[in-house]
Amino acid sequence: MQKINMNQGFFAYYRGFNATFIKIVSNNSLRYITFNHFETLTPNTILASIAAASFNTLLTYPLDVAQGRMQGDMSKKPSLFVAETSKSS
């Protein structure tokens, strides 16, 4: 943890937070809206849940990809995961 703080700064711990926050809010909002909609279309709660979850995943999966890329992007500052190479003269 100290290496991350020294090499990348304190805010490296929060990299990808914006994408995570947007994903969580949109995911839960869509889940509520779509479940209520599908529940009115079918009396079966299980089918409504499956349909709502499928639709929700289809719409919010790109946010999962963006979140993963933002959290894994170490190109802005030196990365801790780059193998060190020895300098030969």
Secondary structure, DSSP 8 states (H G I E B T S, - for coil): -HHHHHHH-GGGGGTTHHHHHHHHHHHHHHHHHHHHHHHHH-S-HHHHHHHHHHHHHHHHHHHHHHHHHHHH--TTS--SSS-------
